[in-house]
């Protein structure tokens, strides 16, 4: 006897129902296992203040972060020095307008400036036979100049001539077509028989993110040019910083800025290391130098003074990293290091000295008579294993401690696993690793001794295949690491991501926090991740414990912080779910008035994306970016779902009278 069609359908339906029930049961079991409870003690008695300095930034001149980036100078190789001191030399990226029948262009050593003697000589061979637009040179800037309609640009250069000068200064498209702004500089032979400074302001009548600066003439004769600069007038406070990039950094609310490197400070060889004295004074007199680690020339317009000014503009403490007589490939013997020690002392006098002192007077002449608030210095970068580091370090330590006893001195040697064998106020800790390892390092400082110097995690990032050019995966792992840092902020005093900036046209290192070109920018997921910690500096860490079943991929913390804008107090819960399944997180507060939390004004912010390797780009600058929403059902006991592969922040608005003190039934009105 065979089955009928109807009975077959019934059986198939029954089988389908059974399968669905089995799947449902399994699904319920999986999700039931992914529960977690965060218990938060809201009492001030068990809380601990987080250092005001915990989260900041590290700026290194890498990836054209400064030259062609934050520093708004539009001209690359403005002094024609990048080709070296011997002439004739390479003038790249300058190019010649007109062929050799019209013009000869060569460098010579006739500049008025003693520390950068190279100048550009233009011999114009044509007169009435010159092309209608003239002959001369142009500079494309750093992969194109961003010229915006209605904005003004100050062009400065030095010129001399064998005869009358008739020079057109113009901003054009990248191919020289389409004038965005122009003016004509004229003068008699006597006006330009000696080097003469020329200044003019151009107002753009159109926008082009890939423009160039041209200097052309149709007058026969010889013209010399030197120190050609073009700067937008609308830099931040007129201090020379590109506004959009400055704002990206300001939004991070950094407590400190470590500068100017990194390997940039060391150099592959000492002869190419950054030297602060060559980066101060009038910009025209700065010789510039070739950064042989990252393989490009900098005019050092963004110099020691500008870094100190940047720190002040950001409201951040400056941390000056100086060379200790050690590079990647050569070292000064400790017996010969005293001139380097004196250079560091002179640098401190420049930053902090009385305006009547030798170096303090130079600072004052540059526009800042008041001392800068320099309280931290790092003796070298990643030099601990070098033969002469410890001997050199002790010479620097002794001299600085004697002259400036309040300055905090940072050693390159990691004291997290082995006690230092030399005195220091802080020690440097760098970590570049895979995502899984970074996330596991959230407990790295749990067992570190609380005696002795504090830790400065001055460089951290997920790198390699997990990072790409800035992935969600990397950001989540770093977020877990930073929660661990926050919870260990009794021993970790400072932390900063590296690197901060990358010009998309010159990626020397991946990933980076902020990506830009001449006219665009975006933050990577790691940038957005850091904003979750922007309120942690000086906040109060609440004692909390996390219990999770079936998952070790969740980490969480709790702080209280006050919004500087509205003066309201919040409890912020941060949770990283590094796993592939959602977690039902129950949050329970002890020592907290039941009605002290308000739904109105409370919010949730989540950083996630469908794919762990998702990245942002110029086309999709916020593909991976925080999404903010109102938070409902806020209370002393509450539950939230933490999505898979996500970083979640809950800001719970509190009443003004809020935290209970232990052993008291009354609430305390003391603010946190």
VOGU-3710 file (C-alpha; in Angstrom, 3 decimals, decimal comma):
1> xxxxxxxxxx> 0,000/0,000/0,000  1,403/3,392/-0,995  1,062/6,916/0,547  -1,527/9,278/-0,764  -0,567/12,818/-1,777  -2,421/14,281/1,241  -0,797/11,986/3,789  2,592/12,819/2,301  1,953/16,528/2,801  0,873/15,941/6,407
11> xxxxxxxxxx> 4,043/13,998/7,155  6,223/16,628/5,552  4,490/19,318/7,610  5,023/17,334/10,810  8,686/16,828/9,956  9,065/20,558/9,256  7,502/21,439/12,621  9,790/19,003/14,469  12,871/20,438/12,737  11,769/23,982/13,562
21> xxxxxxxxxx> 11,221/23,056/17,217  14,682/21,483/17,392  16,301/24,521/15,774  14,324/26,830/18,033  15,417/24,923/21,117  19,036/25,032/20,021  18,711/28,734/19,231  17,161/29,449/22,613  19,956/27,520/24,299  22,641/29,460/22,404
31> xxxxxxxxxx> 21,162/32,813/23,290  20,406/31,747/26,848  24,133/31,001/27,281  25,078/34,520/26,125  23,911/36,410/29,145  26,016/38,652/31,314  25,573/40,745/34,427  27,474/43,937/35,161  27,250/44,922/38,798  28,232/48,521/39,439
41> xxxxxxxxxx> 28,949/49,967/42,852  27,905/53,590/42,531  29,372/54,580/45,876  32,044/57,253/45,901  33,804/55,382/48,675  34,794/52,526/46,360  35,363/54,731/43,310  38,671/56,073/42,013  39,472/59,210/40,086  40,898/58,618/36,614
51> xxxxxxxxxx> 44,008/60,711/35,848  43,320/63,935/33,973  46,018/62,836/31,540  44,825/59,326/30,653  43,871/59,652/26,982  45,723/61,874/24,557  47,314/61,817/21,112  50,665/61,035/19,557  51,699/63,166/16,590  54,552/61,936/14,448
61> xxxxxxxxxx> 55,748/63,453/11,192  54,944/60,310/9,225  52,655/59,825/6,203  52,959/63,585/5,542  50,947/64,139/8,715  52,321/67,642/9,167  53,992/68,672/5,915  51,093/68,508/3,487  48,651/67,761/6,300  47,849/69,513/9,558
71> xxxxxxxxxx> 50,358/72,247/8,712  48,483/74,293/6,105  51,458/75,369/3,956  50,474/74,654/0,350  53,930/74,757/-1,267  56,126/71,680/-1,153  59,892/72,307/-1,046  59,330/76,022/-0,692  63,016/76,844/-0,262  64,366/74,570/-3,039
81> xxxxxxxxxx> 66,485/72,800/-0,417  65,022/69,291/-0,763  67,489/68,380/-3,508  70,415/68,867/-1,152  73,041/71,588/-0,644  75,015/70,889/-3,817  73,944/72,578/-7,032  72,621/72,031/-9,596  70,017/70,000/-7,740  66,633/68,360/-8,100
91> xxxxxxxxxx> 63,792/70,871/-7,621  60,996/68,288/-7,357  58,027/68,776/-7,134  58,583/72,131/-8,870  58,266/71,904/-12,655  59,198/74,206/-15,520  56,654/76,019/-17,676  58,110/76,463/-21,179  60,784/74,579/-23,097  64,528/75,193/-23,194
101> xxxxxxxxxx> 64,275/77,601/-26,115  62,316/79,930/-23,843  63,776/79,392/-20,364  66,659/77,827/-18,461  66,052/76,881/-14,829  68,779/75,853/-12,383  69,539/76,026/-8,670  72,504/77,935/-7,296  73,799/78,952/-3,868  72,975/82,666/-3,890
111> xxxxxxxxxx> 70,187/82,786/-1,298  70,149/85,562/1,264  69,568/82,980/4,021  72,704/81,541/5,561  71,191/78,237/6,740  69,567/77,457/3,381  71,696/78,848/0,597  69,965/77,223/-2,373  67,871/79,501/-4,611  66,225/79,048/-8,003
121> xxxxxxxxxx> 67,596/80,891/-11,026  65,302/81,453/-14,029  66,932/82,741/-17,194  64,165/83,878/-19,545  65,403/83,750/-23,142  62,285/84,967/-24,875  60,589/88,344/-24,886  58,044/89,122/-27,535  58,371/85,492/-28,629  57,329/84,103/-25,236
131> xxxxxxxxxx> 54,085/82,106/-25,041  51,103/84,298/-24,239  50,796/82,836/-20,718  54,496/83,298/-20,056  57,213/80,936/-18,893  58,361/80,092/-15,389  57,737/77,414/-12,762  54,844/75,855/-10,919  54,390/73,940/-7,678  51,605/71,340/-7,280
141> xxxxxxxxxx> 51,865/71,328/-3,516  51,335/68,021/-1,771  49,414/66,100/-4,415  47,361/69,160/-5,319  46,497/72,386/-3,519  42,983/72,827/-2,218  41,767/76,242/-3,367  38,248/77,260/-2,323  36,079/79,965/-3,818  35,911/83,145/-1,758
151> xxxxxxxxxx> 38,853/82,236/0,456  42,077/84,221/0,579  45,619/82,907/0,273  48,758/84,725/1,297  51,642/84,207/-1,116  55,108/85,195/0,048  58,396/84,839/-1,809  61,809/86,433/-2,162  62,993/87,663/-5,560  65,815/89,509/-7,252
161> xxxxxxxxxx> 66,347/90,328/-10,915  68,908/91,644/-13,369  66,293/93,961/-14,836  62,695/95,110/-14,367  60,421/92,485/-12,828  57,055/91,578/-14,299  55,936/88,373/-12,632  52,466/86,855/-12,655  51,520/84,928/-9,521  48,514/82,688/-10,086
171> xxxxxxxxxx> 46,565/79,741/-8,767  45,357/77,456/-11,535  44,051/73,962/-12,166  46,495/71,062/-12,090  47,172/71,353/-15,821  47,663/75,112/-15,708  44,268/75,770/-17,258  41,632/77,845/-15,535  42,829/80,757/-13,420  41,443/80,629/-9,881
181> xxxxxxxxxx> 43,241/83,806/-8,768  46,148/85,884/-10,020  48,068/89,098/-9,595  51,050/90,730/-11,296  54,141/91,792/-9,348  56,084/94,593/-11,045  59,122/96,646/-10,162  62,098/98,419/-11,614  65,568/96,951/-11,877  66,654/98,934/-8,839
191> xxxxxxxxxx> 63,686/97,608/-6,832  64,880/94,026/-7,279  68,635/94,392/-7,677  68,910/92,828/-4,199  66,798/90,135/-2,591  63,358/91,594/-1,892  60,478/90,083/0,056  57,180/90,082/-1,857  53,802/89,523/-0,200  50,421/89,372/-1,888
201> xxxxxxxxxx> 46,959/88,028/-1,091  44,966/86,128/-3,703  41,211/85,644/-3,428  39,926/82,552/-5,193  37,057/82,969/-7,641  36,467/79,220/-8,001  37,108/75,954/-6,167  39,565/73,250/-7,184  40,981/70,611/-4,854  43,808/69,808/-7,248
211> xxxxxxxxxx> 45,344/73,187/-7,986  48,850/74,549/-8,371  50,802/77,772/-7,822  52,450/79,357/-10,873  55,054/82,111/-11,199  55,433/83,201/-14,812  56,778/86,069/-16,889  57,117/87,223/-20,479  60,059/89,541/-19,756  63,541/88,586/-20,901
221> xxxxxxxxxx> 66,222/88,527/-18,215  67,290/86,610/-15,133  65,105/86,227/-12,047  65,973/84,443/-8,819  63,318/83,033/-6,486  63,555/81,685/-2,962  61,343/80,711/-0,018  58,027/80,610/-1,868  55,069/80,128/0,463  51,300/79,987/0,021
231> xxxxxxxxxx> 49,072/79,734/3,071  45,307/80,021/3,495  44,438/82,963/5,715  41,769/81,028/7,598  44,009/78,609/9,520  43,049/77,856/13,121  43,476/81,112/15,075  45,928/82,168/12,382  48,425/79,682/13,826  48,910/77,761/10,583
241> xxxxxxxxxx> 46,869/74,630/11,308  44,446/73,295/8,719  40,994/73,862/10,204  39,245/70,622/9,303  42,084/68,416/10,519  42,548/70,467/13,667  38,856/70,038/14,471  39,081/66,270/14,053  41,802/66,226/16,695  40,025/68,714/18,964
251> xxxxxxxxxx> 36,919/66,511/18,957  39,010/63,779/20,589  39,493/66,088/23,612  43,089/64,932/24,085  44,668/65,591/27,456  48,182/65,557/26,004  50,066/65,538/22,724  53,303/63,581/22,371  55,475/65,059/19,605  57,231/65,176/17,112
261> xxxxxxxxxx> 57,866/61,383/16,962  58,676/58,488/17,071  61,291/57,359/14,688  61,215/60,876/13,221  63,083/62,019/16,334  65,716/59,300/16,103  66,454/59,240/12,383  68,043/56,302/10,634  71,195/58,330/11,229  71,755/61,182/13,646
271> xxxxxxxxxx> 72,581/63,567/10,824  68,937/63,317/9,713  67,280/63,377/13,125  64,848/66,168/13,955  66,722/68,979/15,744  64,566/71,535/17,486  66,929/74,481/17,045  66,732/74,128/13,264  62,924/74,312/13,452  62,435/77,631/15,268
281> xxxxxxxxxx> 62,800/81,269/14,328  61,514/82,875/11,099  60,258/80,213/8,711  62,425/81,537/5,886  65,561/80,828/7,911  64,766/77,228/8,791  66,958/74,840/6,785  64,502/71,933/6,780  65,710/68,345/6,717  65,257/64,978/5,083
291> xxxxxxxxxx> 63,503/62,519/7,370  65,411/59,396/6,431  63,126/56,997/8,319  59,943/57,964/6,480  61,828/59,070/3,358  60,615/62,595/2,682  61,694/66,189/3,040  60,142/68,606/5,515  60,660/72,356/5,495  60,024/72,260/9,271
301> xxxxxxxxxx> 57,409/74,967/9,116  55,731/72,781/11,711  58,558/73,100/14,196  59,107/72,937/17,933  57,354/76,262/18,559  54,345/75,263/16,433  53,998/71,958/18,281  53,944/73,811/21,596  51,358/76,209/20,153  49,302/73,267/18,902
311> xxxxxxxxxx> 49,304/71,792/22,394  48,084/75,062/23,842  45,385/75,460/21,176  44,111/71,953/21,940  44,204/72,541/25,696  46,544/69,546/25,889  49,760/69,053/27,830  52,827/68,916/25,570  55,082/65,861/25,846  58,337/66,596/24,102
321> xxxxxxxxxx> 60,301/63,632/22,751  63,920/64,571/22,077  66,899/62,727/20,682  69,272/61,313/23,305  72,247/60,826/21,018  70,882/57,589/19,573  69,515/56,848/16,096  68,585/53,595/14,391  72,149/53,095/13,160  74,560/55,258/15,159
331> xxxxxxxxxx> 75,000/56,328/18,766  76,874/58,991/20,674  79,012/57,560/23,438  77,930/58,597/26,918  81,284/60,317/27,428  80,405/62,630/24,491  76,682/63,145/25,041  76,793/66,406/27,035  76,184/68,633/23,958  72,956/66,694/23,373
341> xxxxxxxxxx> 72,034/67,184/27,021  72,618/70,912/26,675  70,460/70,991/23,557  67,619/69,467/25,561  68,121/71,986/28,383  68,090/74,815/25,842  64,841/73,405/24,455  63,300/73,491/27,912  64,433/77,084/28,332  62,833/77,917/24,987
351> xxxxxxxxxx> 59,525/76,459/26,171  59,568/77,569/29,806  62,241/80,189/30,251  61,799/83,825/31,178  61,261/86,004/28,083  64,542/87,737/28,916  66,545/84,483/28,835  68,523/83,509/25,741  66,072/80,940/24,391  62,994/82,307/26,109
361> xxxxxxxxxx> 63,562/85,595/24,316  63,420/83,775/20,957  60,081/82,266/21,971  58,857/85,728/22,929  60,063/87,167/19,606  58,034/84,482/17,837  54,898/85,746/19,548  54,598/83,898/22,849  56,186/85,787/25,751  54,414/83,586/28,331
371> xxxxxxxxxx> 56,045/80,213/28,977  54,421/77,100/27,575  53,105/74,521/30,026  55,735/71,868/29,305  55,824/69,348/32,158  56,745/66,083/30,440  59,732/64,982/28,381  60,631/61,617/26,884  64,308/60,789/26,608  64,453/59,148/23,185
381> xxxxxxxxxx> 62,096/56,725/21,467  62,304/52,917/21,524  65,999/53,125/22,385  66,071/50,992/25,532  67,952/48,120/23,915  70,645/50,354/22,420  74,160/50,091/23,838  74,471/53,663/25,133  70,861/54,371/26,083  71,051/53,821/29,828
391> xxxxxxxxxx> 74,262/55,771/30,216  72,963/58,629/28,080  69,578/58,562/29,800  71,134/59,020/33,237  73,026/62,110/32,020  69,781/63,633/30,736  67,845/62,622/33,846  70,373/64,160/36,213  70,629/67,453/34,324  66,880/67,920/33,822
401> xxxxxxxxxx> 65,985/66,903/37,375  68,484/69,451/38,669  67,344/72,321/36,416  63,608/71,537/36,307  62,680/69,345/39,294  58,961/69,450/38,425  59,341/67,962/34,956  58,192/64,358/34,600  60,823/62,275/32,806  59,833/59,284/30,681
411> xxxxxxxxxx> 62,135/56,330/30,099  62,041/54,215/26,924  62,396/51,029/28,976  59,266/48,995/29,698  58,785/48,580/33,440  55,579/46,547/33,276  57,242/43,139/33,612  60,671/43,930/35,071  61,441/46,798/37,464  63,538/49,572/35,928
421> xxxxxxxxxx> 67,200/49,732/36,877  67,223/53,518/36,600  65,084/56,388/37,945  62,050/57,568/35,961  58,651/59,109/36,555  57,011/57,116/33,767  58,036/54,331/31,435  57,100/53,859/27,791  54,993/50,900/26,651  54,379/50,243/22,931
431> xxxxxxxxxx> 52,152/47,548/21,477  51,431/46,744/17,827  49,794/43,355/17,427  46,901/41,282/16,071  43,279/41,885/17,038  42,933/38,792/19,230  46,143/39,530/21,062  45,230/43,192/21,552  41,856/42,264/23,026  43,519/39,765/25,357
441> xxxxxxxxxx> 45,854/42,512/26,543  42,933/44,195/28,335  44,286/42,495/31,455  47,953/43,253/30,713  48,281/45,700/33,611  46,163/43,801/36,131  49,191/42,208/37,764  51,717/45,000/37,280  53,233/46,294/40,504  51,662/49,494/41,789
451> xxxxxxxxxx> 55,018/50,671/43,142  57,464/52,724/41,127  56,984/54,637/37,871  53,641/54,817/36,095  53,097/53,453/32,588  52,741/55,593/29,478  51,176/53,518/26,694  52,368/55,991/24,102  51,836/53,827/21,016  49,186/51,157/20,534
461> xxxxxxxxxx> 47,335/49,806/17,499  46,161/46,629/15,842  48,303/46,099/12,743  48,719/43,556/9,959  45,949/41,671/8,196  43,443/42,325/10,990  43,792/46,066/10,527  43,703/46,599/6,768  43,632/50,354/6,326  41,504/50,757/9,438
471> xxxxxxxxxx> 38,927/48,046/10,186  36,078/47,584/12,649  37,884/44,494/13,943  40,928/46,558/14,863  38,819/49,216/16,582  36,945/46,665/18,717  40,139/44,994/19,878  41,655/48,375/20,740  38,483/49,391/22,589  38,757/46,288/24,768
481> xxxxxxxxxx> 42,403/47,110/25,448  41,520/50,698/26,420  38,807/49,568/28,821  41,531/47,534/30,483  43,748/50,623/30,547  40,909/52,669/32,053  40,366/50,062/34,778  44,114/50,059/35,498  44,504/53,822/35,453  46,014/53,731/38,917
491> xxxxxxxxxx> 49,193/52,446/37,260  48,689/53,619/33,639  48,881/57,401/33,510  48,627/58,025/29,762  47,729/56,264/26,516  47,752/57,289/22,842  47,061/55,611/19,510  49,591/55,620/16,679  49,841/56,958/14,068  47,389/59,846/14,167
501> xxxxxxxxxx> 47,373/61,028/10,523  47,956/59,682/7,017  47,881/61,528/3,729  46,185/59,020/1,414  48,842/59,780/-1,210  51,723/58,678/1,010  50,806/55,710/3,207  54,024/54,865/5,000  52,116/53,035/7,739  48,766/51,287/8,097
511> xxxxxxxxxx> 46,407/51,796/9,786  46,010/55,375/11,025  43,324/57,280/12,911  42,611/60,108/10,431  42,915/59,857/6,643  43,046/62,931/4,415  44,056/64,400/1,099  44,230/68,025/0,009  40,506/68,632/0,461  38,899/65,607/2,137
521> xxxxxxxxxx> 39,220/63,701/5,380  37,609/60,932/7,391  38,128/59,036/10,618  38,834/55,319/10,634  36,859/53,085/13,023  39,800/53,421/15,448  39,309/57,188/15,425  35,626/56,863/16,299  36,468/54,300/18,960  38,706/56,785/20,730
531> xxxxxxxxxx> 35,875/59,298/20,975  34,090/56,877/23,327  36,873/57,627/25,823  36,889/61,398/25,339  35,077/61,981/28,651  37,228/59,617/30,695  40,022/62,058/31,537  39,452/63,223/35,098  36,250/61,190/35,402  35,541/58,758/38,237
541> xxxxxxxxxx> 35,945/55,025/37,720  33,203/53,108/39,477  33,934/49,704/40,937  32,265/47,098/38,746  32,307/43,368/38,166  31,216/41,418/35,102  29,853/37,912/35,172  29,291/36,285/31,798  28,128/32,790/30,899  29,306/31,079/27,739
551> xxxxxxxxxx> 31,442/33,997/26,556  34,795/35,526/27,363  34,485/38,064/24,562  32,788/40,780/26,622  34,498/43,501/28,617  32,834/46,453/30,326  33,504/49,402/32,621  31,575/52,155/34,370  32,504/55,775/35,002  30,768/58,942/36,100
561> xxxxxxxxxx> 31,492/62,160/34,254  30,153/65,680/34,024  29,208/67,257/30,720  31,101/70,538/30,489  28,389/72,033/28,279  25,296/71,478/30,432  27,043/70,588/33,739  24,904/67,472/34,013  26,311/64,294/35,500  26,160/60,935/33,729
571> xxxxxxxxxx> 27,083/57,362/34,410  28,728/55,923/31,313  28,743/52,169/30,783  31,085/51,000/28,021  30,911/47,426/26,724  32,858/45,737/23,947  31,369/42,574/22,484  34,225/40,930/20,605  32,149/37,855/19,834  29,840/36,832/17,005
581> xxxxxxxxxx> 26,632/36,591/19,100  24,556/39,235/20,804  24,807/39,424/24,584  21,904/40,211/26,902  23,605/42,447/29,458  21,880/43,018/32,778  23,166/46,088/34,602  22,603/46,315/38,324  23,609/49,313/40,464  24,421/49,134/44,151
591> xxxxxxxxxx> 24,490/52,194/46,422  22,317/54,160/44,038  18,951/55,759/44,720  16,330/53,849/42,695  14,949/57,029/41,112  18,211/58,824/40,455  18,563/57,760/36,806  16,474/59,498/34,149  15,330/58,025/30,852  14,895/61,503/29,460
601> xxxxxxxxxx> 18,390/62,617/28,490  19,921/59,136/28,580  21,348/57,747/25,347  23,027/54,781/23,692  25,879/54,930/21,176  26,941/51,889/19,162  29,906/51,353/16,864  29,407/48,322/14,624  29,028/47,223/11,010  27,856/44,127/9,097
611> xxxxxxxxxx> 31,406/43,019/8,304  34,312/42,934/10,739  36,712/44,121/8,046  34,553/47,068/6,994  36,494/50,304/6,567  35,695/53,931/5,938  36,752/55,771/2,789  36,410/59,107/1,026  33,341/57,704/-0,734  31,869/56,307/2,494
621> xxxxxxxxxx> 33,475/58,317/5,292  31,015/57,069/7,915  30,398/53,515/6,812  31,668/52,517/10,259  30,757/55,290/12,671  28,909/55,605/15,975  25,112/55,640/15,875  23,388/57,454/18,711  19,855/56,803/19,946  17,698/57,531/22,972
631> xxxxxxxxxx> 17,787/54,943/25,725  14,533/53,722/27,231  13,759/51,836/30,439  16,631/53,284/32,407  16,778/52,254/36,027  18,726/50,843/38,940  18,294/47,421/37,356  18,122/47,405/33,597  18,936/45,262/30,589  20,390/46,056/27,187
641> xxxxxxxxxx> 21,345/43,957/24,206  24,963/44,342/23,169  25,125/43,524/19,437  27,731/41,104/18,097  31,047/42,665/17,128  30,206/46,038/18,626  31,295/48,763/21,004  28,384/50,154/23,015  28,310/53,165/25,301  25,368/54,015/27,567
651> xxxxxxxxxx> 25,149/57,499/29,033  22,711/57,470/31,937  21,611/60,911/33,106  21,623/61,297/36,884  19,739/63,529/39,265  21,804/66,190/41,022  21,581/64,377/44,354  22,702/60,959/43,413  25,191/58,622/44,993  24,645/56,850/48,288
661> xxxxxxxxxx> 27,522/56,657/50,668  28,205/53,232/52,210  26,302/52,581/55,416  23,942/55,491/54,856  20,315/55,475/53,853  20,477/59,082/52,745  21,774/60,259/49,427  24,804/62,455/49,089  24,740/65,634/47,035  28,478/65,619/46,441
671> xx> 29,202/65,793/42,746  31,323/63,244/40,954
//
